[in-house]
Amino acid sequence: MQEWLTQTAANLGRGIDAGDICPVALTKTYLNAIDAHPHRDRIYTVVTHDRALAEAEAARQRAADGQRLSLLDGVPISWKDLFDSATIATESGSDLLANRIPDRDALVLQSATAMGAVCLGKTHMSELAFSGLGLNPVKATPPCIHDDAAAPGGSSSGAATSVAFGLAACGIGSDTGGSVRIPAAWNDLVGLKTTSGRISLEGVVPLCLRFDTVGPLARSVEDAALYLGVLEGNHGPDLRGASLAGKRFADLWTVAQQDLAPEVASAHSKALDRLRAAGAEIIPLEVPVLEEAMALSAVLFTSEAYGLWKDVIEAAPDLMFPEILERFRSGAGFSGPDYVAAWAKLEQFRMDWDLATAGFDGILCPTSPILPPNVARLQSDHDYYIHSNLMALRNTRIGNLMGLCALTLPTGVPSCGLQILGQPECEEALLRIGVAVERALA
């Protein structure tokens, strides 16, 4: 049974389908692993034993009756602590929301439950989701899978580590500037950033409503595709027959390949070689307007974040991690006209991006230009924290600013991911590309 903890969610689902795996036994195996794990309380905020076992028993009965709701019916997953869960605390990683108990599940949790997903519990995250590092001295900082002293990536830190340490078959997270892709990359997982507006945010604690998205952190592209379906109440895209033969990719140079860690640069180069060997054409690409678009990040993200949270924050600012508090308060330095003008410019830059990238099957770049930074230094060195956070999110933020869907895959080099940027609302095409890339990288 211990081998179940490292299998893909899809394979677990196929095992249930074949009658080889009992959903109750599977869920108990995960719950026992969580409770016995030394990092349990650094990864999970709460473990929902009763709910998980009740949902697993219902899945067992459906399997016995030949009425499974989806391939993933009966497979246990974790949820980032910003998805409302009825009668269970949802605090978004912050003491500002201590003892916040929703009276119903977020819509995506309702949808996943209706497709048979088993809820193992809620996972730790960066405070109010406003950091790409995963460091949270207020609640807990999960460990990176490769180094207990390194940051796990955020803000979906616990979502990633719950999967990486074999304590969930998939983690559901959110991505505003990279919060699915950074922890997925640093913990050698697949992470899907969906297009803004595609998946409901009802019952999801917000950060920046125009950028917030929901997505899975998983062990395979197939799992990510299946969980996209689960979150939307369907069976996900068909990935059969995907190939890189004749596919045309852009290797993005503007911004995305500046100041890369040597390990990241090497991993990226070797990954592109594997894609070429699988039949892909890869062309270097410069998109000059991207630098201007990236410069808008401060006004766009911080203005909206502080606008949403100002009253709550200023009622009890001492409850916050000072680095996160400072980042929120930086939004106070921009005016309404600044914010409106920035969005008008960004919409034009998005059109310029579309013209520059038309004709490519995907845009490639390293997911993160840096490796996971040291937690102790992040807490003691302000400049190191600021630099690490900005660098961690630099490449992923391209996808958010341009309004794209995006996927990160492991390259085989620890904590080095390959990011594929797709077109808005084209997750199905992106995932088909992704499963072919995954085979080439393997």
Sequence and secondary structure as in RCSB ss.txt:
>XXXX:A:sequence
MQEWLTQTAANLGRGIDAGDICPVALTKTYLNAIDAHPHRDRIYTVVTHDRALAEAEAARQRAADGQRLSLLDGV
PISWKDLFDSATIATESGSDLLANRIPDRDALVLQSATAMGAVCLGKTHMSELAFSGLGLNPVKATPPCIHDDAA
APGGSSSGAATSVAFGLAACGIGSDTGGSVRIPAAWNDLVGLKTTSGRISLEGVVPLCLRFDTVGPLARSVEDAA
LYLGVLEGNHGPDLRGASLAGKRFADLWTVAQQDLAPEVASAHSKALDRLRAAGAEIIPLEVPVLEEAMALSAVL
FTSEAYGLWKDVIEAAPDLMFPEILERFRSGAGFSGPDYVAAWAKLEQFRMDWDLATAGFDGILCPTSPILPPNV
ARLQSDHDYYIHSNLMALRNTRIGNLMGLCALTLPTGVPSCGLQILGQPECEEALLRIGVAVERALA
>XXXX:A:secstr
 GGGGGS HHHHHHHHHHTSS HHHHHHHHHHHHHH TTHHHHEEEE HHHHHHHHHHHHHHHHHT  SSTTTT 
EEEEETTB BTTB   TT GGGTT   SS  HHHHHHHHTT EEEEEE  SGGG  SS   SSS    BTTBTTB
   SSSHHHHHHHHTTS S EEEEESSSTTHHHHHHTT EEEE  TTTS  TTB  S TTT EEEEEESSHHHHH
HHHHHHHTS     TT   TT EEEEE TTTTTT  HHHHHHHHHHHHHHHHTT EEEEE  THHHHHHTTHIII
IIHHHHHHHHHHHHHSGGGS HHHHHHHHGGGGS HHHHHHHHHHHHHHHHHHHHHHTT SEEEEES SS   BH
HHHHH HHHHHHHHHHHHHHHHHHHHTT  EEEEE SSTT EEEEE  TT HHHHHHHHHHHHHHH 
